[in-house]
């Protein structure tokens, strides 16, 4: 079990260059592909993009088996 991965997945604050601070971020689903989803992290203070993240189908499954705080509900979308 890697706690690091869990932390990464649930990252809800990121460093924003514009704000020069660690700010809460909003996760926005950017792109849905058959085997992965790409999320954009937007600074809630200034709205600029502070990072992106790819979630593969495998990772998503793992994440969903992790119990606990801050479990975000990943929208499950089937492309077929
Ligand atoms: Zn910002």
PDB file of the backbone (N, CA, C, O) and the ligand in Angstrom, with CONECT records:
HET     ZN  A 101       1
ATOM      1  N   UNK A   1       0.839  -1.195   0.000  1.00  0.00           N
ATOM      2  CA  UNK A   1       0.000   0.000   0.000  1.00  0.00           C
ATOM      3  C   UNK A   1       0.873   1.244   0.000  1.00  0.00           C
ATOM      4  O   UNK A   1       1.756   1.396   0.845  1.00  0.00           O
ATOM      5  N   UNK A   2       0.628   2.104  -0.924  1.00  0.00           N
ATOM      6  CA  UNK A   2       1.417   3.316  -0.962  1.00  0.00           C
ATOM      7  C   UNK A   2       0.572   4.516  -0.553  1.00  0.00           C
ATOM      8  O   UNK A   2      -0.385   4.891  -1.231  1.00  0.00           O
ATOM      9  N   UNK A   3       0.945   5.087   0.546  1.00  0.00           N
ATOM     10  CA  UNK A   3       0.211   6.250   1.033  1.00  0.00           C
ATOM     11  C   UNK A   3       0.426   7.440   0.096  1.00  0.00           C
ATOM     12  O   UNK A   3      -0.441   8.298  -0.069  1.00  0.00           O
ATOM     13  N   UNK A   4       1.604   7.455  -0.502  1.00  0.00           N
ATOM     14  CA  UNK A   4       1.947   8.546  -1.415  1.00  0.00           C
ATOM     15  C   UNK A   4       0.927   8.667  -2.545  1.00  0.00           C
ATOM     16  O   UNK A   4       0.446   9.755  -2.864  1.00  0.00           O
ATOM     17  N   UNK A   5       0.619   7.542  -3.127  1.00  0.00           N
ATOM     18  CA  UNK A   5      -0.330   7.549  -4.240  1.00  0.00           C
ATOM     19  C   UNK A   5      -1.674   8.082  -3.807  1.00  0.00           C
ATOM     20  O   UNK A   5      -2.327   8.854  -4.510  1.00  0.00           O
ATOM     21  N   UNK A   6      -2.063   7.644  -2.627  1.00  0.00           N
ATOM     22  CA  UNK A   6      -3.341   8.089  -2.103  1.00  0.00           C
ATOM     23  C   UNK A   6      -3.343   9.606  -1.946  1.00  0.00           C
ATOM     24  O   UNK A   6      -4.302  10.284  -2.313  1.00  0.00           O
ATOM     25  N   UNK A   7      -2.266  10.111  -1.402  1.00  0.00           N
ATOM     26  CA  UNK A   7      -2.166  11.553  -1.196  1.00  0.00           C
ATOM     27  C   UNK A   7      -2.232  12.298  -2.529  1.00  0.00           C
ATOM     28  O   UNK A   7      -2.900  13.324  -2.659  1.00  0.00           O
ATOM     29  N   UNK A   8      -1.530  11.758  -3.494  1.00  0.00           N
ATOM     30  CA  UNK A   8      -1.535  12.409  -4.800  1.00  0.00           C
ATOM     31  C   UNK A   8      -2.936  12.459  -5.384  1.00  0.00           C
ATOM     32  O   UNK A   8      -3.367  13.464  -5.949  1.00  0.00           O
ATOM     33  N   UNK A   9      -3.612  11.370  -5.232  1.00  0.00           N
ATOM     34  CA  UNK A   9      -4.920  11.295  -5.859  1.00  0.00           C
ATOM     35  C   UNK A   9      -5.886  12.299  -5.243  1.00  0.00           C
ATOM     36  O   UNK A   9      -6.735  12.870  -5.927  1.00  0.00           O
ATOM     37  N   UNK A  10      -5.739  12.501  -3.944  1.00  0.00           N
ATOM     38  CA  UNK A  10      -6.708  13.353  -3.265  1.00  0.00           C
ATOM     39  C   UNK A  10      -6.206  14.781  -3.102  1.00  0.00           C
ATOM     40  O   UNK A  10      -6.786  15.572  -2.358  1.00  0.00           O
ATOM     41  N   UNK A  11      -5.127  15.105  -3.801  1.00  0.00           N
ATOM     42  CA  UNK A  11      -4.591  16.454  -3.686  1.00  0.00           C
ATOM     43  C   UNK A  11      -5.692  17.476  -3.918  1.00  0.00           C
ATOM     44  O   UNK A  11      -6.313  17.509  -4.980  1.00  0.00           O
ATOM     45  N   UNK A  12      -5.922  18.292  -2.928  1.00  0.00           N
ATOM     46  CA  UNK A  12      -6.960  19.307  -3.095  1.00  0.00           C
ATOM     47  C   UNK A  12      -6.381  20.710  -2.988  1.00  0.00           C
ATOM     48  O   UNK A  12      -7.099  21.700  -3.132  1.00  0.00           O
ATOM     49  N   UNK A  13      -5.081  20.790  -2.735  1.00  0.00           N
ATOM     50  CA  UNK A  13      -4.414  22.080  -2.792  1.00  0.00           C
ATOM     51  C   UNK A  13      -3.144  21.927  -3.617  1.00  0.00           C
ATOM     52  O   UNK A  13      -2.448  20.917  -3.523  1.00  0.00           O
ATOM     53  N   UNK A  14      -2.856  22.924  -4.412  1.00  0.00           N
ATOM     54  CA  UNK A  14      -1.644  22.912  -5.222  1.00  0.00           C
ATOM     55  C   UNK A  14      -1.032  24.301  -5.191  1.00  0.00           C
ATOM     56  O   UNK A  14      -1.685  25.294  -4.868  1.00  0.00           O
ATOM     57  N   UNK A  15       0.242  24.333  -5.538  1.00  0.00           N
ATOM     58  CA  UNK A  15       0.900  25.635  -5.576  1.00  0.00           C
ATOM     59  C   UNK A  15       0.494  26.380  -6.840  1.00  0.00           C
ATOM     60  O   UNK A  15       0.593  25.846  -7.945  1.00  0.00           O
ATOM     61  N   UNK A  16       0.047  27.585  -6.674  1.00  0.00           N
ATOM     62  CA  UNK A  16      -0.347  28.402  -7.814  1.00  0.00           C
ATOM     63  C   UNK A  16       0.704  29.482  -8.027  1.00  0.00           C
ATOM     64  O   UNK A  16       1.044  30.231  -7.111  1.00  0.00           O
ATOM     65  N   UNK A  17       1.208  29.546  -9.250  1.00  0.00           N
ATOM     66  CA  UNK A  17       2.263  30.517  -9.555  1.00  0.00           C
ATOM     67  C   UNK A  17       1.741  31.943  -9.482  1.00  0.00           C
ATOM     68  O   UNK A  17       2.441  32.856  -9.044  1.00  0.00           O
ATOM     69  N   UNK A  18       0.521  32.113  -9.911  1.00  0.00           N
ATOM     70  CA  UNK A  18      -0.033  33.469  -9.939  1.00  0.00           C
ATOM     71  C   UNK A  18      -0.281  33.988  -8.528  1.00  0.00           C
ATOM     72  O   UNK A  18       0.039  35.132  -8.205  1.00  0.00           O
ATOM     73  N   UNK A  19      -0.856  33.128  -7.701  1.00  0.00           N
ATOM     74  CA  UNK A  19      -1.161  33.544  -6.327  1.00  0.00           C
ATOM     75  C   UNK A  19       0.087  33.453  -5.447  1.00  0.00           C
ATOM     76  O   UNK A  19       0.113  34.005  -4.347  1.00  0.00           O
ATOM     77  N   UNK A  20       1.104  32.770  -5.920  1.00  0.00           N
ATOM     78  CA  UNK A  20       2.305  32.517  -5.135  1.00  0.00           C
ATOM     79  C   UNK A  20       1.960  31.935  -3.782  1.00  0.00           C
ATOM     80  O   UNK A  20       2.502  32.328  -2.749  1.00  0.00           O
ATOM     81  N   UNK A  21       1.068  31.013  -3.822  1.00  0.00           N
ATOM     82  CA  UNK A  21       0.647  30.369  -2.588  1.00  0.00           C
ATOM     83  C   UNK A  21       0.032  29.019  -2.933  1.00  0.00           C
ATOM     84  O   UNK A  21      -0.327  28.744  -4.078  1.00  0.00           O
ATOM     85  N   UNK A  22      -0.074  28.206  -1.921  1.00  0.00           N
ATOM     86  CA  UNK A  22      -0.784  26.954  -2.110  1.00  0.00           C
ATOM     87  C   UNK A  22      -2.263  27.225  -1.911  1.00  0.00           C
ATOM     88  O   UNK A  22      -2.697  27.662  -0.845  1.00  0.00           O
ATOM     89  N   UNK A  23      -3.005  26.964  -2.930  1.00  0.00           N
ATOM     90  CA  UNK A  23      -4.426  27.295  -2.884  1.00  0.00           C
ATOM     91  C   UNK A  23      -5.268  26.052  -3.121  1.00  0.00           C
ATOM     92  O   UNK A  23      -4.805  25.076  -3.712  1.00  0.00           O
ATOM     93  N   UNK A  24      -6.492  26.096  -2.660  1.00  0.00           N
ATOM     94  CA  UNK A  24      -7.406  24.984  -2.968  1.00  0.00           C
ATOM     95  C   UNK A  24      -7.647  24.929  -4.471  1.00  0.00           C
ATOM     96  O   UNK A  24      -7.730  25.962  -5.135  1.00  0.00           O
ATOM     97  N   UNK A  25      -7.755  23.754  -4.980  1.00  0.00           N
ATOM     98  CA  UNK A  25      -7.990  23.633  -6.417  1.00  0.00           C
ATOM     99  C   UNK A  25      -9.300  22.918  -6.684  1.00  0.00           C
ATOM    100  O   UNK A  25      -9.818  22.152  -5.872  1.00  0.00           O
ATOM    101  N   UNK A  26      -9.792  23.211  -7.848  1.00  0.00           N
ATOM    102  CA  UNK A  26     -11.004  22.555  -8.308  1.00  0.00           C
ATOM    103  C   UNK A  26     -10.598  21.590  -9.401  1.00  0.00           C
ATOM    104  O   UNK A  26      -9.808  21.925 -10.284  1.00  0.00           O
ATOM    105  N   UNK A  27     -11.133  20.417  -9.334  1.00  0.00           N
ATOM    106  CA  UNK A  27     -10.785  19.424 -10.332  1.00  0.00           C
ATOM    107  C   UNK A  27     -11.835  19.429 -11.425  1.00  0.00           C
ATOM    108  O   UNK A  27     -13.033  19.300 -11.170  1.00  0.00           O
ATOM    109  N   UNK A  28     -11.361  19.580 -12.631  1.00  0.00           N
ATOM    110  CA  UNK A  28     -12.305  19.633 -13.743  1.00  0.00           C
ATOM    111  C   UNK A  28     -11.976  18.526 -14.723  1.00  0.00           C
ATOM    112  O   UNK A  28     -10.827  18.367 -15.137  1.00  0.00           O
ATOM    113  N   UNK A  29     -12.962  17.785 -15.078  1.00  0.00           N
ATOM    114  CA  UNK A  29     -12.761  16.721 -16.051  1.00  0.00           C
ATOM    115  C   UNK A  29     -12.538  17.346 -17.417  1.00  0.00           C
ATOM    116  O   UNK A  29     -13.407  18.032 -17.956  1.00  0.00           O
ATOM    117  N   UNK A  30     -11.371  17.098 -17.959  1.00  0.00           N
ATOM    118  CA  UNK A  30     -10.988  17.773 -19.186  1.00  0.00           C
ATOM    119  C   UNK A  30     -11.277  16.912 -20.414  1.00  0.00           C
ATOM    120  O   UNK A  30     -11.791  17.379 -21.431  1.00  0.00           O
ATOM    121  N   UNK A  31     -10.928  15.650 -20.277  1.00  0.00           N
ATOM    122  CA  UNK A  31     -11.000  14.776 -21.440  1.00  0.00           C
ATOM    123  C   UNK A  31     -11.258  13.347 -20.986  1.00  0.00           C
ATOM    124  O   UNK A  31     -10.647  12.861 -20.034  1.00  0.00           O
ATOM    125  N   UNK A  32     -12.145  12.704 -21.662  1.00  0.00           N
ATOM    126  CA  UNK A  32     -12.419  11.299 -21.336  1.00  0.00           C
ATOM    127  C   UNK A  32     -11.996  10.438 -22.510  1.00  0.00           C
ATOM    128  O   UNK A  32     -12.502  10.588 -23.622  1.00  0.00           O
ATOM    129  N   UNK A  33     -11.074   9.543 -22.254  1.00  0.00           N
ATOM    130  CA  UNK A  33     -10.619   8.614 -23.275  1.00  0.00           C
ATOM    131  C   UNK A  33     -11.034   7.210 -22.853  1.00  0.00           C
ATOM    132  O   UNK A  33     -11.361   6.983 -21.688  1.00  0.00           O
ATOM    133  N   UNK A  34     -11.024   6.282 -23.779  1.00  0.00           N
ATOM    134  CA  UNK A  34     -11.480   4.925 -23.442  1.00  0.00           C
ATOM    135  C   UNK A  34     -10.739   4.319 -22.256  1.00  0.00           C
ATOM    136  O   UNK A  34     -11.332   3.586 -21.464  1.00  0.00           O
ATOM    137  N   UNK A  35      -9.448   4.620 -22.127  1.00  0.00           N
ATOM    138  CA  UNK A  35      -8.691   3.969 -21.053  1.00  0.00           C
ATOM    139  C   UNK A  35      -8.219   4.938 -19.976  1.00  0.00           C
ATOM    140  O   UNK A  35      -7.546   4.524 -19.032  1.00  0.00           O
ATOM    141  N   UNK A  36      -8.547   6.177 -20.096  1.00  0.00           N
ATOM    142  CA  UNK A  36      -8.111   7.127 -19.072  1.00  0.00           C
ATOM    143  C   UNK A  36      -8.932   8.409 -19.112  1.00  0.00           C
ATOM    144  O   UNK A  36      -9.631   8.711 -20.079  1.00  0.00           O
ATOM    145  N   UNK A  37      -8.813   9.135 -18.027  1.00  0.00           N
ATOM    146  CA  UNK A  37      -9.484  10.422 -17.964  1.00  0.00           C
ATOM    147  C   UNK A  37      -8.449  11.467 -17.599  1.00  0.00           C
ATOM    148  O   UNK A  37      -7.555  11.213 -16.791  1.00  0.00           O
ATOM    149  N   UNK A  38      -8.570  12.632 -18.189  1.00  0.00           N
ATOM    150  CA  UNK A  38      -7.619  13.690 -17.899  1.00  0.00           C
ATOM    151  C   UNK A  38      -8.333  14.817 -17.162  1.00  0.00           C
ATOM    152  O   UNK A  38      -9.343  15.356 -17.614  1.00  0.00           O
ATOM    153  N   UNK A  39      -7.762  15.145 -16.008  1.00  0.00           N
ATOM    154  CA  UNK A  39      -8.353  16.182 -15.179  1.00  0.00           C
ATOM    155  C   UNK A  39      -7.470  17.416 -15.196  1.00  0.00           C
ATOM    156  O   UNK A  39      -6.245  17.328 -15.279  1.00  0.00           O
ATOM    157  N   UNK A  40      -8.108  18.547 -15.115  1.00  0.00           N
ATOM    158  CA  UNK A  40      -7.424  19.814 -15.036  1.00  0.00           C
ATOM    159  C   UNK A  40      -7.636  20.348 -13.629  1.00  0.00           C
ATOM    160  O   UNK A  40      -8.752  20.311 -13.111  1.00  0.00           O
ATOM    161  N   UNK A  41      -6.577  20.842 -13.011  1.00  0.00           N
ATOM    162  CA  UNK A  41      -6.736  21.444 -11.700  1.00  0.00           C
ATOM    163  C   UNK A  41      -6.725  22.955 -11.831  1.00  0.00           C
ATOM    164  O   UNK A  41      -5.770  23.544 -12.337  1.00  0.00           O
ATOM    165  N   UNK A  42      -7.789  23.565 -11.374  1.00  0.00           N
ATOM    166  CA  UNK A  42      -7.894  25.011 -11.476  1.00  0.00           C
ATOM    167  C   UNK A  42      -7.810  25.637 -10.092  1.00  0.00           C
ATOM    168  O   UNK A  42      -8.447  25.176  -9.145  1.00  0.00           O
ATOM    169  N   UNK A  43      -7.020  26.685  -9.991  1.00  0.00           N
ATOM    170  CA  UNK A  43      -6.914  27.438  -8.751  1.00  0.00           C
ATOM    171  C   UNK A  43      -8.271  28.082  -8.450  1.00  0.00           C
ATOM    172  O   UNK A  43      -8.875  28.718  -9.313  1.00  0.00           O
ATOM    173  N   UNK A  44      -8.733  27.905  -7.221  1.00  0.00           N
ATOM    174  CA  UNK A  44     -10.043  28.486  -6.897  1.00  0.00           C
ATOM    175  C   UNK A  44      -9.946  29.981  -6.651  1.00  0.00           C
ATOM    176  O   UNK A  44     -10.961  30.676  -6.604  1.00  0.00           O
ATOM    177  N   UNK A  45      -8.721  30.476  -6.493  1.00  0.00           N
ATOM    178  CA  UNK A  45      -8.545  31.909  -6.246  1.00  0.00           C
ATOM    179  C   UNK A  45      -8.561  32.708  -7.541  1.00  0.00           C
ATOM    180  O   UNK A  45      -9.291  33.691  -7.668  1.00  0.00           O
ATOM    181  N   UNK A  46      -7.756  32.281  -8.492  1.00  0.00           N
ATOM    182  CA  UNK A  46      -7.637  33.064  -9.720  1.00  0.00           C
ATOM    183  C   UNK A  46      -8.136  32.320 -10.959  1.00  0.00           C
ATOM    184  O   UNK A  46      -8.234  32.899 -12.041  1.00  0.00           O
ATOM    185  N   UNK A  47      -8.443  31.064 -10.797  1.00  0.00           N
ATOM    186  CA  UNK A  47      -9.024  30.322 -11.903  1.00  0.00           C
ATOM    187  C   UNK A  47      -8.035  29.804 -12.935  1.00  0.00           C
ATOM    188  O   UNK A  47      -8.444  29.227 -13.943  1.00  0.00           O
ATOM    189  N   UNK A  48      -6.730  30.002 -12.700  1.00  0.00           N
ATOM    190  CA  UNK A  48      -5.781  29.515 -13.682  1.00  0.00           C
ATOM    191  C   UNK A  48      -5.484  28.041 -13.450  1.00  0.00           C
ATOM    192  O   UNK A  48      -5.650  27.514 -12.350  1.00  0.00           O
ATOM    193  N   UNK A  49      -5.045  27.402 -14.510  1.00  0.00           N
ATOM    194  CA  UNK A  49      -4.743  25.983 -14.436  1.00  0.00           C
ATOM    195  C   UNK A  49      -3.414  25.773 -13.727  1.00  0.00           C
ATOM    196  O   UNK A  49      -2.398  26.334 -14.135  1.00  0.00           O
ATOM    197  N   UNK A  50      -3.413  24.978 -12.680  1.00  0.00           N
ATOM    198  CA  UNK A  50      -2.180  24.771 -11.932  1.00  0.00           C
ATOM    199  C   UNK A  50      -1.650  23.353 -12.088  1.00  0.00           C
ATOM    200  O   UNK A  50      -0.604  23.011 -11.535  1.00  0.00           O
ATOM    201  N   UNK A  51      -2.359  22.543 -12.827  1.00  0.00           N
ATOM    202  CA  UNK A  51      -1.844  21.198 -13.026  1.00  0.00           C
ATOM    203  C   UNK A  51      -2.851  20.311 -13.724  1.00  0.00           C
ATOM    204  O   UNK A  51      -4.037  20.624 -13.821  1.00  0.00           O
ATOM    205  N   UNK A  52      -2.342  19.203 -14.203  1.00  0.00           N
ATOM    206  CA  UNK A  52      -3.220  18.245 -14.838  1.00  0.00           C
ATOM    207  C   UNK A  52      -2.897  16.866 -14.321  1.00  0.00           C
ATOM    208  O   UNK A  52      -1.813  16.613 -13.795  1.00  0.00           O
ATOM    209  N   UNK A  53      -3.830  16.006 -14.476  1.00  0.00           N
ATOM    210  CA  UNK A  53      -3.629  14.673 -13.984  1.00  0.00           C
ATOM    211  C   UNK A  53      -4.343  13.684 -14.876  1.00  0.00           C
ATOM    212  O   UNK A  53      -5.469  13.905 -15.323  1.00  0.00           O
ATOM    213  N   UNK A  54      -3.655  12.591 -15.118  1.00  0.00           N
ATOM    214  CA  UNK A  54      -4.262  11.512 -15.887  1.00  0.00           C
ATOM    215  C   UNK A  54      -4.651  10.410 -14.936  1.00  0.00           C
ATOM    216  O   UNK A  54      -3.855   9.992 -14.094  1.00  0.00           O
ATOM    217  N   UNK A  55      -5.844   9.950 -15.064  1.00  0.00           N
ATOM    218  CA  UNK A  55      -6.268   8.818 -14.254  1.00  0.00           C
ATOM    219  C   UNK A  55      -6.581   7.670 -15.187  1.00  0.00           C
ATOM    220  O   UNK A  55      -7.507   7.739 -15.995  1.00  0.00           O
ATOM    221  N   UNK A  56      -5.799   6.618 -15.066  1.00  0.00           N
ATOM    222  CA  UNK A  56      -6.065   5.469 -15.919  1.00  0.00           C
ATOM    223  C   UNK A  56      -7.164   4.630 -15.293  1.00  0.00           C
ATOM    224  O   UNK A  56      -7.478   4.771 -14.111  1.00  0.00           O
ATOM    225  N   UNK A  57      -7.733   3.772 -16.088  1.00  0.00           N
ATOM    226  CA  UNK A  57      -8.831   2.935 -15.592  1.00  0.00           C
ATOM    227  C   UNK A  57      -8.381   2.133 -14.383  1.00  0.00           C
ATOM    228  O   UNK A  57      -9.129   1.988 -13.416  1.00  0.00           O
ATOM    229  N   UNK A  58      -7.176   1.617 -14.434  1.00  0.00           N
ATOM    230  CA  UNK A  58      -6.662   0.830 -13.319  1.00  0.00           C
ATOM    231  C   UNK A  58      -6.539   1.656 -12.049  1.00  0.00           C
ATOM    232  O   UNK A  58      -6.949   1.220 -10.974  1.00  0.00           O
ATOM    233  N   UNK A  59      -5.978   2.835 -12.178  1.00  0.00           N
ATOM    234  CA  UNK A  59      -5.822   3.720 -11.019  1.00  0.00           C
ATOM    235  C   UNK A  59      -7.171   4.055 -10.418  1.00  0.00           C
ATOM    236  O   UNK A  59      -7.338   4.098  -9.199  1.00  0.00           O
ATOM    237  N   UNK A  60      -8.112   4.287 -11.281  1.00  0.00           N
ATOM    238  CA  UNK A  60      -9.425   4.693 -10.827  1.00  0.00           C
ATOM    239  C   UNK A  60     -10.046   3.574  -9.993  1.00  0.00           C
ATOM    240  O   UNK A  60     -10.658   3.817  -8.954  1.00  0.00           O
ATOM    241  N   UNK A  61      -9.874   2.360 -10.469  1.00  0.00           N
ATOM    242  CA  UNK A  61     -10.404   1.238  -9.724  1.00  0.00           C
ATOM    243  C   UNK A  61      -9.750   1.142  -8.356  1.00  0.00           C
ATOM    244  O   UNK A  61     -10.417   0.924  -7.345  1.00  0.00           O
ATOM    245  N   UNK A  62      -8.427   1.308  -8.341  1.00  0.00           N
ATOM    246  CA  UNK A  62      -7.705   1.254  -7.075  1.00  0.00           C
ATOM    247  C   UNK A  62      -8.206   2.332  -6.131  1.00  0.00           C
ATOM    248  O   UNK A  62      -8.441   2.094  -4.947  1.00  0.00           O
ATOM    249  N   UNK A  63      -8.360   3.515  -6.687  1.00  0.00           N
ATOM    250  CA  UNK A  63      -8.763   4.653  -5.863  1.00  0.00           C
ATOM    251  C   UNK A  63     -10.123   4.406  -5.246  1.00  0.00           C
ATOM    252  O   UNK A  63     -10.405   4.833  -4.126  1.00  0.00           O
ATOM    253  N   UNK A  64     -10.944   3.722  -5.981  1.00  0.00           N
ATOM    254  CA  UNK A  64     -12.286   3.519  -5.470  1.00  0.00           C
ATOM    255  C   UNK A  64     -12.341   2.476  -4.370  1.00  0.00           C
ATOM    256  O   UNK A  64     -13.325   2.389  -3.635  1.00  0.00           O
ATOM    257  N   UNK A  65     -11.283   1.685  -4.258  1.00  0.00           N
ATOM    258  CA  UNK A  65     -11.264   0.705  -3.180  1.00  0.00           C
ATOM    259  C   UNK A  65     -10.668   1.305  -1.923  1.00  0.00           C
ATOM    260  O   UNK A  65     -10.696   0.683  -0.861  1.00  0.00           O
ATOM    261  N   UNK A  66     -10.128   2.508  -2.035  1.00  0.00           N
ATOM    262  CA  UNK A  66      -9.543   3.157  -0.868  1.00  0.00           C
ATOM    263  C   UNK A  66     -10.648   3.809  -0.045  1.00  0.00           C
ATOM    264  O   UNK A  66     -11.329   4.730  -0.497  1.00  0.00           O
ATOM    265  N   UNK A  67     -10.799   3.316   1.146  1.00  0.00           N
ATOM    266  CA  UNK A  67     -11.830   3.929   1.993  1.00  0.00           C
ATOM    267  C   UNK A  67     -11.314   5.216   2.607  1.00  0.00           C
ATOM    268  O   UNK A  67     -10.103   5.422   2.689  1.00  0.00           O
ATOM    269  N   UNK A  68     -12.179   6.047   3.021  1.00  0.00           N
ATOM    270  CA  UNK A  68     -11.712   7.159   3.825  1.00  0.00           C
ATOM    271  C   UNK A  68     -12.079   8.531   3.374  1.00  0.00           C
ATOM    272  O   UNK A  68     -12.882   8.740   2.465  1.00  0.00           O
ATOM    273  N   UNK A  69     -11.465   9.447   4.036  1.00  0.00           N
ATOM    274  CA  UNK A  69     -11.777  10.859   3.895  1.00  0.00           C
ATOM    275  C   UNK A  69     -11.501  11.359   2.490  1.00  0.00           C
ATOM    276  O   UNK A  69     -10.656  10.822   1.775  1.00  0.00           O
ATOM    277  N   UNK A  70     -12.203  12.362   2.124  1.00  0.00           N
ATOM    278  CA  UNK A  70     -11.952  13.050   0.866  1.00  0.00           C
ATOM    279  C   UNK A  70     -12.093  12.176  -0.352  1.00  0.00           C
ATOM    280  O   UNK A  70     -11.550  12.488  -1.412  1.00  0.00           O
ATOM    281  N   UNK A  71     -12.808  11.095  -0.216  1.00  0.00           N
ATOM    282  CA  UNK A  71     -12.970  10.278  -1.410  1.00  0.00           C
ATOM    283  C   UNK A  71     -13.853  11.038  -2.371  1.00  0.00           C
ATOM    284  O   UNK A  71     -15.017  11.320  -2.088  1.00  0.00           O
ATOM    285  N   UNK A  72     -13.291  11.357  -3.484  1.00  0.00           N
ATOM    286  CA  UNK A  72     -14.109  12.119  -4.421  1.00  0.00           C
ATOM    287  C   UNK A  72     -14.836  11.151  -5.334  1.00  0.00           C
ATOM    288  O   UNK A  72     -14.329  10.079  -5.668  1.00  0.00           O
ATOM    289  N   UNK A  73     -15.989  11.536  -5.716  1.00  0.00           N
ATOM    290  CA  UNK A  73     -16.716  10.664  -6.613  1.00  0.00           C
ATOM    291  C   UNK A  73     -16.308  10.985  -8.030  1.00  0.00           C
ATOM    292  O   UNK A  73     -16.638  12.041  -8.569  1.00  0.00           O
ATOM    293  N   UNK A  74     -15.602  10.078  -8.610  1.00  0.00           N
ATOM    294  CA  UNK A  74     -15.180  10.254  -9.992  1.00  0.00           C
ATOM    295  C   UNK A  74     -16.356   9.890 -10.882  1.00  0.00           C
ATOM    296  O   UNK A  74     -16.910   8.795 -10.791  1.00  0.00           O
ATOM    297  N   UNK A  75     -16.717  10.803 -11.718  1.00  0.00           N
ATOM    298  CA  UNK A  75     -17.840  10.489 -12.612  1.00  0.00           C
ATOM    299  C   UNK A  75     -17.484   9.320 -13.508  1.00  0.00           C
ATOM    300  O   UNK A  75     -16.484   9.343 -14.226  1.00  0.00           O
ATOM    301  N   UNK A  76     -18.305   8.320 -13.451  1.00  0.00           N
ATOM    302  CA  UNK A  76     -18.043   7.162 -14.275  1.00  0.00           C
ATOM    303  C   UNK A  76     -18.795   7.311 -15.578  1.00  0.00           C
ATOM    304  O   UNK A  76     -20.025   7.337 -15.622  1.00  0.00           O
ATOM    305  N   UNK A  77     -18.023   7.406 -16.624  1.00  0.00           N
ATOM    306  CA  UNK A  77     -18.678   7.577 -17.904  1.00  0.00           C
ATOM    307  C   UNK A  77     -18.269   6.472 -18.833  1.00  0.00           C
ATOM    308  O   UNK A  77     -17.083   6.180 -18.985  1.00  0.00           O
ATOM    309  N   UNK A  78     -19.196   5.886 -19.425  1.00  0.00           N
ATOM    310  CA  UNK A  78     -18.900   4.861 -20.394  1.00  0.00           C
ATOM    311  C   UNK A  78     -18.979   5.478 -21.773  1.00  0.00           C
ATOM    312  O   UNK A  78     -19.931   6.182 -22.109  1.00  0.00           O
ATOM    313  N   UNK A  79     -17.968   5.201 -22.554  1.00  0.00           N
ATOM    314  CA  UNK A  79     -17.955   5.788 -23.884  1.00  0.00           C
ATOM    315  C   UNK A  79     -18.669   4.906 -24.900  1.00  0.00           C
ATOM    316  O   UNK A  79     -18.936   5.301 -26.034  1.00  0.00           O
ATOM    317  N   UNK A  80     -18.965   3.691 -24.439  1.00  0.00           N
ATOM    318  CA  UNK A  80     -19.626   2.834 -25.401  1.00  0.00           C
ATOM    319  C   UNK A  80     -21.102   2.736 -25.093  1.00  0.00           C
ATOM    320  O   UNK A  80     -21.836   2.049 -25.803  1.00  0.00           O
TER     321      UNK A  80
HETATM  322 ZN    ZN A 101      -4.190  31.242  -8.274  1.00  0.00          ZN
END
